[in-house]
Amino acid sequence: MTTGPAPGDIAPGEVPGDPVPGDPAPDAELPTVAPQLRDLRRRAGLTLEAAAARARLSPAHLSRLETGRRQPSLPLLLGLARTYGTTVSELLGETPAVADPIVRAGGPGAREADGWTYWQAGGSGRGMQALRVHVHGRSQGELVRVHPGEEWLYVLQGRLRLHLGETEYLLEPGDSAHFDSLTAHRIGAASAAGAELLFVHTLLQSSLAGLCLGGGAGTTTTHHR
């Protein structure tokens, strides 16, 4: 049995099928996203007007999308996915592929970023990113990071210098640290040969340059193992 839209899903004054000036043109080749859009909005607890404001659409246009009377263009799909914190694939009702849980040795090669050499140690598209990292012993200068999320690291080889706020910690092989990334922090090698560590953080949006790198001294307290 087909049901109509729930109360409040049709914008005031909307006439079904009316074009809205300035709205993106529909793409006839895209599958309907109406059921997913309605479900995502209701799960988010948003009214039609609130969701439309977040997506920078008119309520009438969003109503047409939710009732299947209009199809979104690809740029609009990307904007709606960001609005609801999901993916275009979910909006299109696609079943995501099962991610391979294993990262084999000899996979993606080493990459460099601001004094770190790192290798991917976890899958992509996850809520956290895992890396195996070599922090070079050469001077890296002072680079402090503050951002949402959490970080965890485990020292494999060498000695590591970790600055958290006004405190400096010296970590040796077998030592680990787990901290809130909103605490100002920087990381550097405390041994001439550098340090090797496992590093996990919760920032999918980080670019290579956005990884938490660091060096120099300048904090007030040193804690030894």
N, C-alpha and C positions, 0 to 999 in steps of 0.2 A: 504494500500500500504506500502510495506516495504522499508525503506530508508537505505542507507549505512551510514557509519560513516561520520561525518563532516570533512572537510579538517583540517589536523593537528592532527586528532585523531589516526592516524596510525603512529607509530614511524618510523623514517627514517631507511631503510634497513630491515624492518620487513617482514618476509615471513609468511603468514597466516598458522597457525597450527604448526609452528616450536616450539619445546620445548626450553625453556630457562634454561641453566644449573643453578642449585641452587634455582630455583623458587619453592615455596611450591606446593605440589601435590594437584590437585583439589579434591573436595569432591562431588561425584556424587549425594549424597542425598540432597544437599543444592539447594534451588530454585535459578534461575538465578538472579544475582544482576546487570546485565549490564545496564538496563535502569536507575536504581537509581544512579549508579556510574557516568554515563555520566551527569545526571541532576545535581547531587550535585557538581561535578567539575565545570560545566558551571555556576551554580549559584554562586559559590565561585570566579568566574573570573580567574580560573587557567588554564594555558596551560597543555597539557599532561605531558610535561617534568617537569614543576614546581610541579604538583601534585605527580608525581612519586618520585621526590626528597624528598618531605615531607613524603611520605609513605615508603621511603627507598626501592623502587622497581625500576626495569628497566622500561623505557618508553614502551618498547616492551611488557613487561609482563602486565603493566597496560592497554595498548591498547587491549590486548587479553581479559582481564577481562571486559572491557567496551563494547566489541563487542560480548561477550558471547562465545568466543572460548575457554575460560578457566573458571573454577569455583574456587573461593578462598577457602582455608582451613579456619577453624574457627579462629585460631590465626591471619590469615591475615585479616579476617573480622573485628576483634577487632581493629587491627591497622588502617584499612581504616576508621572505625567509628570515631576513635580519630582524624584522619587527617582532616575529614570533620566536626567535632564537632557534630556528630549525634549518633544514637544508632544502634546496630546490627539489631534490629527490623525494623527500617526504611530502612536500606540497603536491607533487605529481602522483603520489600514491605508490611510488616504486619501493620494492623490497630491497633493503640494502644488502650488498654482498657480505658474506661472513668474512671478517678480517682474519688473516693468518696470524695466529698467536705467537709464532716462532720467528725470531730474527736470527738468521744463520751467520756464522763467522764467514768473512769474505764477502759480506753484503755491500751496501753503499760505502764508497771509499771515504778516506779522511777529508775533512774540510777545515778551513782556518777562519777564525774570527777574533780579531783584537787580542792576540796572545794566547788563544786557546786552539788546540787541535782537537777535533771531536769526531766521534763515530756514532751513528744512530744505534741505540740499544733497545728501542721499543717501536711499536707500530705507529703509523701516522693516523690522524683523525681521532685521537684519544683525548680523554680529559686531562692527561698528564703526558709529559714528554720525557723520555729517558735517554740519556747520553752517556757514553764513556768518553772522558775528557783528559787531555794532557795539558796542564797549565805550564807554560814555559817559564824558566827561571829568570829570563831577562826582564829588565824593568818594564813595567806596563803603565806607569803613571797612576794617578788616582782617578778611578771611575766608580762613582757611587750609584747604586740603583735603589729605587723605591717604587714598588708597583704592587697591585693586588696579587694574591696567590700564596702558595707555599713552596718551599724548596727543601730538598733533602739531598745530602751528599755523603759519600763514604770513601775514605782515602784508601787507595790500593797501594801506592808507592810514593816515596818522598814525603816531604813535610809541607803542609798547607797553612796559609795564613788567612783566617777568616775574621773580618771586622763586622760586628753587629752593633749598630749605634755607636757608643763611645767605648766599646770593649773589643779587645783583640784576643782571638783564640789561636793557639798553635796546635794543629792536628797532625797526628802521625798515623802510619798505616794501621788500619783497624778502627780508627776513630770515625765517628759520624756526627752529623749535625742536621737538625730539622727545625726550621724557623719560618716565621711569617714574613713574607716578602715586603710587607709594608714597613718593616724595620729597615732603616738605611743600612746597606750592606755592600761589601766588596770582597773579592776573593783573589788571592795571589799565591804564588809558590814561595815557600820559605826555605827552599834548598836550591842550590845552583843548578842541579840537574832537572829542576822542575818537579811537578807532582802529578800523579795519575789518580783519577777518581771516577766513581759512578755518580751521576748527577741527575736528579729528577725534579722537574718543576711543572707547575699547573697552568702554564701560559701558552695555549695553542696559538694565540695571536702574535707571539714574539717573533720578530725577524731575527736573522743571524746576529746583527749588530745589537739586538735587544737582549741577548743573553747576559747573565750577570757576571761581568768580568771585573778584575780589579788588581791592585797592587799596593803600592806605597804604604808606609807607616803613617803615624799621625794620630793614633788613638791613645787612650790614657792608661789602660790596664791590660796586662798580658797574662793569660791563663795558660799554663802548661799542663800537659797530660800528666 
